[in-house]
């Protein structure tokens, strides 16, 4: 099995600077695939250590920022581990999406049917008909019977 390269890096986006404040961005790199994301944090430009990929100094703001970045990195590592256990090939975008809550876990066919039918049921009487809803419920039940058999 080939070794996987995995790296998490933080940097500031100098092009979005406003009044000396810059947003902190993150980058996940896995086997040459790159995915970038916003850390939803800002910092004064003079507090950022580009070589260390963190806030410099011991001020309260620097400590809070570094703690938040450490937490983000830990979450990304956790998502990477979980995905690499489940998937044969992991891409940076998959890890970023898992961190941001996009995509999701695997869903069963009947679970997806039930979820869609619940959404549909709320629209019955507004812009959907009751007969159509009942047809969808029957379709779900036929699929369930097929799975059982």
N, C-alpha and C positions, 0 to 999 in steps of 0.2 A: 504494500500500500504506500502510495506517495505521501510525503510529508506535506502538511498544509501550512501555509504562511498566514498568520492572523495578526493584525495590528490595529489598535485604536489610537487615534491621534486627535488632539484638540488644537485649535488655532483661532485667531481672531480675524474677522473679515474687515480689513482696513478700508475697503471701498464703501462700506456702509457707516462710516464714522459720523457721529453727530455730537458736536460739542465735546470732543475728546473721549466719548464713550463708544465702544465698539462691541458688536455682538460676538459671542463665543460660538464657534461651529465645531462639529465633530466629523471625523472621517474614519470609516471602517474599511480596511483593506484585507481581502482574503484572496490568495492565489492570483493576484493581479486585478481582481475585480474591485472597484471602488464605489462606495456609497457615502454621500455626505448628508449631514442633517444639522439642524439648529439645536443648540443646547438650551434655548429659551432663556439665556442669561446674557447680561452685558457687564462690561468691566471698563474702567478707565484705561486708556491705551498705555499709559506709563506703568500700570501695575502688571502688565502681561509679560511673562518670560517666554519668549519664542522658542528658546532651546529646550527649556524644561517642560513646555506644553502645559503650563499652569500659571497661576497668579504668583507674583513674587512678593516677598515681605511677610510680616507677621501681623498685619492689620486684621481687624475683625472681618472686613470685606474680603480680603485675600484668603483667610482661613475658611470662610463660608463658601467661597467660590471653589476652592480646592476640594472641600468636602463634597460639594455637589458634583464636581467632575469625577471624583473617585466613585461616587454612587452610580453615576451614569456608566462609567467604565465597567463596574462590577455587574450591572444589569446586562450590558451588552455581552460580556463574557458568559454570563449565565445563559442568555439566549443562544449564543454561538454553541455552547456545549450541548444544549437541548436539541438544537437543529442538527448538529453533526452526529448525534446519537441516532437520529431518526432518518436522516437523508444521506444518500451516497455522496452527493456533491453539494457543498455549501457555497453560496455566493454572498457577497457583501450586502447586496440589496435585500436578501432574505433576512439577514440579521437585523439590518436597519428597520425593515418593516415590522419585524417581531418586537423590537424595542419600542417602536412608535405605536404599536397596537394595530397595525394594518394587517390585512390578511386574517389569519386565524388558525385555530386548531382544526384538526380533521373533524368532519361532521358526518353523521350517519345519514343515509338516504332518507330514512323515515323521520329523522330529526329535522332535516331540511324541509321535507314535505309538511310536517307539523308547523314549523315556523312560518312558512309561506302561507299556509291555510289560516293561521291566526291573523296575519296581516290582511289577508283577503276578507276574512270574516268581519273585520272592523269596517270594511268599505261596503258591505252588503246594505242595500237600501239607499246608499248615497250615489255611487256610480257603478255598482256591481249587483247582479241579481242573486236571489237566494238559490234558485235552481242551479246556477253555475257553481256556487259554493258547494252545494250538495254533490254535484258531479265530481268536484275536486276531492271531497271527502271519500267518495266511492273509489276514485282512482287510487287514493292513498291506501285504502283498505285492500284493494286488489293487489297492489304492490307488496303490502305486508303479507298477504296470503301466499303470494308467489315466493317470497323470501322464506317463509316457514316451510313451504313444500320443497 
